Amino acid sequence: MLLLCFTDALGSELSREFENTNITASPIGKFAVKLLRDKGHEIKELYDPDFWEPVTLEAAVDGIPPEEELWAEGEIEKDEVLSKIVNY
C-alpha cells in the first residue's frame, strides 16, 4: 500500500509508524524523486516550489515502474491502517 502525503512532516511520521510493514508512506515530491532516481536519473533535491512540479510530472511520465513491480504480496488490514492515519 502506498500513502502519499502533501507535507514532509506527515509523510515522515507515517513512514515511521508503518516501518517494517508492506505499507510505504512518503511525501509526494520525495516519492517522485525516489522513482526517478530508481530509474537512473541524477536529481539534487531543492527546497524550492519551482523544483517540485516538474519533478512530480516527470516521475508520473518516466518514473512509474512496470505494472508487475507495483503489487507487493501480503495482506493489509484496512482498519488498522485507517486507525493509525486518523490519529494524525
HELIX and SHEET records of a PDB file:
HELIX    1   1 ASP A    8  GLU A   17  1                                  10    
HELIX    2   2 ILE A   28  ASP A   38  1                                  11    
HELIX    3   3 PRO A   49  GLU A   58  1                                  10    
HELIX    4   4 ALA A   59  GLY A   63  3                                   5    
HELIX    5   5 GLU A   67  LEU A   70  1                                   4    
HELIX    6   6 LYS A   78  VAL A   86  1                                   9    
SHEET    1   A 2 LEU A   2  CYS A   5  0                                        
SHEET    2   A 2 THR A  24  PRO A  27  1                                        
END                                                                             
